Amino acid sequence: VVAHSHNRPYFVPPIYDHPQQDPEKNLCRSAHVWGTPMYSNGYICRVPERTDQMSHYDMNLNFIDELMTHFCYDADTSFMREMWPTIVLHHEWEKRNFDPDGDHLYDAYCCIWASDALYYNSGAVTHSSAYNYRANLLTARIAELIGEDPEPYRREAEAILEAMNSRLWMEDRGHWAEYQDFMGYKRLHKSAAIWSIYTPIDCEACTPEQAFRATRYVDECIPRIPVRFEYDK
């Protein structure tokens, strides 16, 4: 779903095997070209009715998370059925772009507002994997309510959680790594940012013990910068 016209899907299949970099931006961002893996079926434009308003951000992930939260508070099955094609194509799009190796851990690119200067080079990232865990888990529940097949989404959620626990959770430290390198020695980046603590907890991609231990990492290890100001009467 690359655009919406009263929630009707607009289809553009991916015809390029690889993202096309924009020469006018010194190849630092993807070119806004329909048919690339990113700008194809599943991509949601930033403005309704404007299929020329693309962005380099992955705000699909946040929109779908907001939509899932809405359904947690309002189980409107008619609206679920209306949005089902969007949900299905989003999962296919997210998998195509951010888990092309199929290891159930997702790369992250500009999918949180703290994303400036973050780049994971196709690595396995905690916060984006947690978002995808929650989205797949709740999609399975929606499928059950509206008579669709929940199993693909349930299996993906289970596989994401297993991979997060086996590769990103650091038992000796009691919190998740920021990410694991895709290339070279596949090292863990162990100094996690605060979003790599609260996102898995918010997405319930953890046990209560893991949540407690991870918050202790925030208490004990996250740097605190004192801010002082003088009030001028």
MOQUI-V900559 format. One record per residue. N is the residue number from 1. RES is the residue in one small letter. SS is DSSP state (H for helix, E for strand, L for the rest). PSI is psi in whole degrees, -180 to 180 (999 if undefined). D_FIRST is the distance of its C-alpha to the first C-alpha in Angstrom with 2 decimals. Layout:
# MOQUI-V900559
N:RES:SS:PSI:D_FIRST
N:RES:SS:PSI:D_FIRST
This chain:
# MOQUI-V900559
1:v:L:104:0.00
2:v:L:-13:3.75
3:a:L:167:5.60
4:h:E:135:7.18
5:s:E:91:10.28
6:h:L:44:12.03
7:n:L:18:9.07
8:r:E:129:8.35
9:p:E:146:5.04
10:y:L:116:5.57
11:f:L:130:6.06
12:v:L:103:8.02
13:p:L:151:9.81
14:p:L:126:11.82
15:i:L:-12:15.28
16:y:L:142:17.09
17:d:L:-18:18.60
18:h:L:149:19.06
19:p:L:143:17.85
20:q:L:120:19.60
21:q:E:146:21.85
22:d:L:113:22.68
23:p:H:-25:26.41
24:e:H:-16:26.76
25:k:H:28:26.10
26:n:L:32:28.51
27:l:L:17:25.84
28:c:L:-12:25.24
29:r:L:159:21.53
30:s:E:145:18.73
31:a:L:140:18.55
32:h:L:78:15.74
33:v:L:123:15.08
34:w:L:139:12.02
35:g:L:-9:12.27
36:t:L:164:13.55
37:p:L:-36:12.53
38:m:L:-46:11.19
39:y:L:73:9.59
40:s:L:-170:7.53
41:n:L:122:4.97
42:g:L:-26:4.08
43:y:L:135:5.48
44:i:L:119:5.97
45:c:L:160:8.69
46:r:L:-24:12.06
47:v:L:126:13.00
48:p:L:143:11.59
49:e:L:-1:12.07
50:r:L:92:12.71
51:t:L:-1:10.56
52:d:L:2:13.72
53:q:L:77:13.81
54:m:L:168:12.66
55:s:L:156:14.60
56:h:L:-8:16.15
57:y:L:151:15.76
58:d:L:76:13.74
59:m:L:-4:13.32
60:n:H:-47:10.33
61:l:H:-42:13.34
62:n:H:-40:15.27
63:f:H:-46:12.86
64:i:H:-37:12.30
65:d:H:-42:16.07
66:e:H:-41:16.82
67:l:H:-43:14.90
68:m:H:-39:16.89
69:t:H:-41:19.99
70:h:H:-46:19.54
71:f:H:-25:19.50
72:c:H:-27:22.61
73:y:H:-20:24.41
74:d:L:95:23.10
75:a:L:62:22.48
76:d:L:99:21.13
77:t:H:-27:20.09
78:s:H:-39:18.90
79:f:H:-36:16.37
80:m:H:-45:15.48
81:r:H:-38:14.89
82:e:H:-38:12.77
83:m:H:-6:10.46
84:w:H:-47:10.84
85:p:H:-37:7.82
86:t:H:-44:5.78
87:i:H:-47:8.81
88:v:H:-48:9.16
89:l:H:-30:6.21
90:h:H:-47:7.17
91:h:H:-41:10.63
92:e:H:-40:10.24
93:w:H:-45:8.93
94:e:H:-42:11.77
95:k:H:-43:14.18
96:r:H:-40:13.64
97:n:H:-34:14.24
98:f:H:-1:16.70
99:d:L:54:18.50
100:p:L:-22:18.91
101:d:L:-5:22.50
102:g:L:28:21.61
103:d:L:3:24.28
104:h:L:12:22.21
105:l:L:133:22.89
106:y:L:140:20.20
107:d:L:164:20.72
108:a:L:132:20.10
109:y:L:109:19.37
110:c:L:49:19.35
111:c:L:7:17.83
112:i:L:159:20.87
113:w:L:-12:22.86
114:a:L:21:25.79
115:s:L:-10:23.98
116:d:L:130:26.11
117:a:L:8:28.18
118:l:L:132:26.56
119:y:L:127:25.70
120:y:L:0:25.80
121:n:L:48:25.80
122:s:L:15:23.58
123:g:L:174:25.74
124:a:E:111:25.29
125:v:E:139:24.71
126:t:H:-53:25.78
127:h:H:-39:23.67
128:s:H:-34:20.22
129:s:H:-39:21.37
130:a:H:-43:22.53
131:y:H:-44:19.25
132:n:H:-31:17.58
133:y:H:-52:20.60
134:r:H:-43:20.27
135:a:H:-43:16.56
136:n:H:-40:17.31
137:l:H:-46:20.57
138:l:H:-30:19.28
139:t:H:-38:16.43
140:a:H:-40:19.39
141:r:H:-40:21.27
142:i:H:-43:18.60
143:a:H:-41:18.41
144:e:H:-37:22.17
145:l:H:-31:22.19
146:i:H:10:19.96
147:g:L:22:21.27
148:e:L:172:18.62
149:d:L:115:19.74
150:p:L:-16:20.18
151:e:H:-42:21.91
152:p:H:-37:19.28
153:y:H:-35:18.26
154:r:H:-43:21.93
155:r:H:-41:23.02
156:e:H:-42:20.63
157:a:H:-45:21.82
158:e:H:-40:25.38
159:a:H:-38:25.06
160:i:H:-47:23.69
161:l:H:-42:26.59
162:e:H:-43:29.09
163:a:H:-39:28.08
164:m:H:-42:28.24
165:n:H:-35:31.67
166:s:H:-27:33.02
167:r:H:-27:31.88
168:l:H:-28:31.13
169:w:E:127:33.50
170:m:E:100:36.97
171:e:L:-38:39.50
172:d:L:-26:42.41
173:r:L:-21:40.83
174:g:L:30:39.08
175:h:E:172:35.64
176:w:E:150:32.51
177:a:L:160:32.49
178:e:L:-47:30.22
179:y:E:172:28.88
180:q:E:134:30.23
181:d:L:145:30.50
182:f:L:-37:28.63
183:m:L:177:31.47
184:g:L:-130:35.25
185:y:L:2:36.91
186:k:L:47:33.73
187:r:L:149:35.47
188:l:E:136:34.38
189:h:E:102:34.11
190:k:L:-19:36.16
191:s:L:87:36.33
192:a:L:144:33.28
193:a:L:166:31.96
194:i:L:-29:31.95
195:w:H:-19:28.15
196:s:H:0:28.67
197:i:H:-52:30.98
198:y:H:-27:29.42
199:t:H:-49:25.79
200:p:H:-35:26.83
201:i:H:-47:29.16
202:d:H:-37:26.65
203:c:L:1:24.25
204:e:L:34:27.35
205:a:L:49:27.04
206:c:L:167:30.83
207:t:L:163:34.09
208:p:H:-36:36.21
209:e:H:-43:38.58
210:q:H:-42:35.96
211:a:H:-45:34.79
212:f:H:-47:38.43
213:r:H:-38:39.30
214:a:H:-37:36.32
215:t:H:-26:37.33
216:r:H:-34:40.81
217:y:H:-41:39.42
218:v:H:-44:38.25
219:d:H:-38:41.73
220:e:H:-23:43.63
221:c:H:-27:41.73
222:i:L:127:39.28
223:p:L:145:41.28
224:r:L:124:42.27
225:i:L:114:43.03
226:p:L:138:45.48
227:v:L:124:44.83
228:r:L:146:47.93
229:f:L:157:48.52
230:e:L:130:51.54
231:y:L:119:51.48
232:d:L:111:53.40
233:k:L:999:55.17
